[in-house]
Amino acid sequence: SHILDNVSGDMKRIVADAMYGDVMLKCTVFKNASTHLIAHIAVEMRVEVYARGDVIYDFDDCANDLYFPRKGTVMLSSKSIDMYREGGEPFGLEVIYKKGAPRGRMAVSVTETVIIAVDGDVIHDAINKFSEPAIRWRVLMTNTLLKVAKALTDAVDLTLENYECDVSRGV
């Protein structure tokens, strides 16, 4: 980051793209993104280091950052299943689709871990400035599907809460 502080804006984007551009392309949302979008985000990436057992974020923490593990392993624990991320596989993608919403899982460092993180505001700013229609469409469709899924879940919960379930009648 100190190197990037001492160069011009154009050179900053070139150096940041060289340092972190490959990391961004591992995220399916940015797979076909323009070099301008990638460079805009890469300039704002930061390195974070976690010890074994450190909590990166907890259940219900606000989704504000996107993460890419560069070294080590991160466990994403939810109520039903645990997943692992390593080797640059991104996690915390909800920041793209529902920034600021409570996270539905917990991220814990399984080993000593080096992570590259980027703020959700930077991502949304880049999407608004540089993104191709395909990225905006993916984000819009995912947001819509998440809202529909929540509405259906709420409807089922409300129905089961207010009515008795009669299995013999199929209701």
HELIX and SHEET records of a PDB file:
HELIX    1   1 HIS A    2  ASP A    5  1                                   4    
HELIX    2   2 GLY A    9  MET A   24  1                                  16    
HELIX    3   3 THR A   28  PHE A   30  5                                   3    
HELIX    4   4 THR A   35  ALA A   42  1                                   8    
HELIX    5   5 GLU A   94  TYR A   97  1                                   4    
HELIX    6   6 GLY A  120  PHE A  130  1                                  11    
HELIX    7   7 PRO A  133  ASN A  162  1                                  30    
HELIX    8   8 VAL A  167  ARG A  169  5                                   3    
SHEET    1   A 3 ARG A  46  TYR A  50  0                                        
SHEET    2   A 3 THR A 113  ASP A 119 -1                                        
SHEET    3   A 3 ASP A  65  LYS A  71 -1                                        
SHEET    1   B 4 VAL A  55  TYR A  57  0                                        
SHEET    2   B 4 MET A 106  SER A 109 -1                                        
SHEET    3   B 4 THR A  73  SER A  77 -1                                        
SHEET    4   B 4 ASP A  82  GLU A  86 -1                                        
END                                                                             
